[in-house]
Amino acid sequence: MPRIRFASLALAAAALPLAPAALAAAPLCPATPAPQPAAWVAHINEVNHGLGIPADYAARHNLVPLPEGKDLVQVPRDVYGRKVEMVAPAAAALERMFAAAARDGVKLETVSGFRSISYQTGLIRKKLKGGMSIQKALTINAVPGYSEHQTGCAIDLTTPGVPAADGSFAHSKAFTWLQQHGAAYGFHLSFPPGNPYGYEYEPWHWRFVTGSPAASH
């Protein structure tokens, strides 16, 4: 099976500007997100107020404001042929994981990677316009400003024969492989059944965490 080729991650990383403050900056994709600047939090609150999301929704569902990913790297296009991006360390780990899965006879495919706060807002507005309640919409899509996709550290995955973002992925060989090997590459299931965030079970949604064993692969 031919090896999946990603964008040149090493060159992309080398091209990033090394400002003096960069050495002290928080790492990308940390296990525990750093507090966000007040201006960014205010913007998130304004966006969510416009959608009719209760002001205390995030606090009641154990959600914290998240940064928006920068300096993104392209990973394999999604099942619809659209561009998919992640931050560099997550993209590099995904490359290693895809290659390992392929060696085991498992084909992983992308569905969705980085999504900006404006894109996330559009997803919810579309549901509201279609007649869905905000309460129901928020069980399907993350609150803008709190989405792991917004960080560039999360990826939705599928495999041939399984519809994108479908619960049947939980019964696939690919999902079993991810359960057994995903953590070795830094990827973790974010929303298992009964998760504390109020989201529906998403077997397809995996988040990369910096500092995991992925760095050694």
N, C-alpha and C positions, 0 to 999 in steps of 0.2 A: 504494500500500500504506500503511495507516495506521501512524503512528509508534508504536513500542512505548512505553508510559508506565511509568516506574518510580516508586517512592516518591520524595517530594521530597528529593533528596539534599542540596541546598543548605541546606534548613531543618534536616535531620537533623544536618548537620555544625555548623551554627550553634548548635544546642541543646546540644552537648557541653560539659561544664564545662571551663573553662580554668584548671586548678590551676597554681600557680607552677611546679611541676616538669614540667608538660606540655611546656613549650617545649624542655626538655632531653631529653625522652623520645625513645627510638629511633623512627624512622618505621615506620609499618605496612607490611608486605609488602616488607621489604628483600631485596636479592639474597642477602645473607649474613645468616642469622639471628643475633641477639645471644645471648650466653650466658644461660641461664635461671637463676632463683633456686634455691638448693640445696633449699629445701623443695618446690618444684615438681618438680624432678628426682627427689627421694626419693619423691614420690607416684607419678610415672610408673614408677619402678622397682618399687614395691610392686604396682601394677596389673599390670605385665607378669609379675612373679614369680607372681602368682595365676593367670595364663593358661598358665604353663609355658613362657614364652619365655626362652631362655637369656640369662643376664646379659650376655654379650658379643655378643649378636646385633646390636644397634645399631652398635656399633663396627666389627664385621666387615662391615657393609653401608653404611658411610659415612653413617650417620644421626645427626642431632643433635636434642636435645630442642627442641620448638617451643612457643610460647605458645598460649594459647587466646584466640580472637578475642572482643573486647568491642564494645559499642555498634554492633551489627549493623544493617544496612539491608536491607530486603526487595528482592529482584530478581524477575523473572518466575517464577511458579510452575512446578514441574517438569512433566514429561509425564504425571504421575499426579495433578496438581492440588494437590500438597503445597507448603507454604511453603518458599522457598529464601532464604537470607540470605548476605551477605558483608559485610566491613568496608567503610566508606564509600568510600575511594578505589578499591577494586576494583570496587564496585558501579557507581560513576560511569563507570569505564573500560569496564565491560561494557555499559552503556547505549550509549555511543558506538560500541562495536564491533558490537552488535546492529543499530543503525541503519545503519551503513556496510554491513554484510552485506546487509541488506534492500534497500538502494539498488542493490546488485549482483545482486539476485534470489536471494539465499541466505537461507534461514530457519534461524536457530539456535534451539535449545530447550535449556532447562536440565534436568539430571538430578539433580545434587546439588551443594550449596554447603557452607556451614559444617556441620561435624559435631563435636560435643563429644567429649572423651576417653571419656566414659561411653558415648556412642553407638557410637564406634569399637570399644570393648571389647565391646559387645553384638553387633556384626557378627561378630567373631571367635568369641565364645562360641557363637553360633548355628551356625557352621560346625563347631566342635568337637563340639557336641551331635549334629550330623548325621553324625558319623563321619569328618570330614576331619581329617587330621593338622595339627598346628600349623605344620609346615614348609610344607605346601601352602597353608594359610590365609594365611600371611604373604607368599606370592607374589601374592595377590589383594587383600588389605586391608593397609593400612599398620599398623605397630606403633603401638598407642595411645601418645600422647605425641609421636609423630614424624610424624603425618599432616599434609600440607599443608592438608587440609580443616579441620583443627582451628584453623588460623590465621584462617580466614575470607577467605583470599586465593586459594583455588583453586576451580575450578568444573568440573564434568563436563558436557559438551555433547553434543547429538545433533541430528538433523535429521529431518523427516518421512520415514517409510519405512525408518528405520534403528532397530533395537532399542536400548534404552538400554544404555550400557556394553558395547557389542558391538564386536568387532574389525572388523566390516564398515564401521564409520564411517570407517576409513582409506581406503576406496575411494569415499567420497562427495564430491560437489561442495563440501559444507560444509567438509570437512577440507582439501581443496585450498585453499579460500579462507583458512582459518585459517593454513595454512602460509605463504601469501603475505602475509597482512595482519595476523595476530594480534600479532606483535611491535610493530607500529606503534601498537597500543593497550595495550601492556604485557603481553600474554599470551604465555606460552611453554609448549611441550610439556614436561612434566616427566619422562615415562617412555617414552622412545623404545626401540626394540629394543636389547637388550644394555645397558640402563642399569646403573649401578654399584650400585643399591640392592637388586637382587634381585627387583624387581617385574616382572610380566608387562607386555608392551607395552600401553600405554593411550593410544590415539590420541584418546580423548575427554577426557582430563584436562589442563587448562590452568591455569597459575598466573600470577597478576598480580604484577608486580614494580614497586615504586615507583621513580621516577626515570627511567622509560623515556619514549620519545616520546609516550606516552599523554597526558601533561599538556598537550601543545600542541594536541591535537585538540579 
